[in-house]
Amino acid sequence: MSPAEFEQETERLWTQVKPLYDQLHCHVRAKLVEKYGKDKVPETGLIPAHLLGNMWAQEWGNIYPLIEPYKGAASIDVTKALKAAKYDELKMVKLGESFFTSLGLDPLPATFWERSMFIQPKDREVVCHASAWDVDLNNDLRIKMCIKINQEDLITIHHELGHNYYYHYYYKLPVLYQNGAHDGFHEAIGDALALSVTPAYLKQIGLIDTVPSDDKGLINLQMQDALDKIAFLPFGKLIDQWRWDVFSGKTKPSEYNAAWWALRAKYQGIAPAGDRPDPELFDAGAKYHVPANVPYTRYFLARILQFQFHKSLCAAAGHTGPLYECSIYGKTAAGDKLRAMLELGSSKPWPDALEAVTGQRTMDAQPMIEYFEPLLKWLEEQNKGRTCGWQ
């Protein structure tokens, strides 16, 4: 793809998911109006960024208690279950590995367990931000993480091991091909498998005794997921949209901050906490990936690809019910499809890798919409009579 074609492709994918984001934005804004008043949150305007529970307003999971659809409805407390089962940091990682090996993939090498960092050292400062490594591009797999015994870190472990398994299956390729098919692939592998951490899976591995069957619990769970996965989408897109405009010269240095907030208004429907008139301000620089020059569209693409991967792997596993109920745990046919893609690394154009696992050569956000269909219907019902969108 040419740069112009790639920009058009991200816009096409965003157009697919925008209706779902718009419904979430509409409902969240209405709840914030109830909480803080119309004088603080405009009923038909932009949401003030500082009310969304995250420094960049990129994920909104921290305001879930305010947004929770059904207070007190049955929900699964994975953190409590992990602690009750006396999981420690090592056992958490072993659980993550067991998901991959259940698909017929290889166990992690012995050196992984010897050289990884699972616990924050007491004798020195370290960067605790989770990351995965193949240190010498020779299957020297490791993760670096200060693991906490909670649901969030269990999902993060699956994400990081997704990187490790990608490294493992392409490390014998020439070094120039030791990479993901495109950046979004690497980020999407572990997240796709984490979608299989369903209530049925948790019961299968003995973490919970019963699977909640009421619709209220499902809507609560999907809302939790949407406040992170759906809310993130426009932010994931606009970081590089802003950067492309800077690099091309379309946005001048005196316009850096104004252009930043114009894109955040256009895509996210949010506004700064207060006026930002000074052209010397550089709010984009508060996001690590901007001054560090780390591409960001990979995260936008990964959010979409994980559901496309999930749908195809579920089909390979023989799943026939709703997509949100599918777990591919123990399904080696799904593992075979995944391995075929992992082994390619970047040795083939990314549509070839996509085709290996999904049978399609085009990225598609429709599986994401399908996964969140129960929540979308619920949001549309809640938003009846409200004015959605923003000015």
PyMOL commands that set and color helices and strands:
alter all, ss='L'
color gray80, all
select helices_A, chain A and resi 3-36+49-51+61-67+78-84+89-102+110-115+151-170+175-177+183-194+199-204+215-248+253-268+283-286+297-316+323-325+332-342+350-358+366-371+373-382
alter helices_A, ss='H'
color red, helices_A
select strands_A, chain A and resi 47-48+131-134+141-144+270-271
alter strands_A, ss='S'
color yellow, strands_A
deselect
rebuild
show_as cartoon
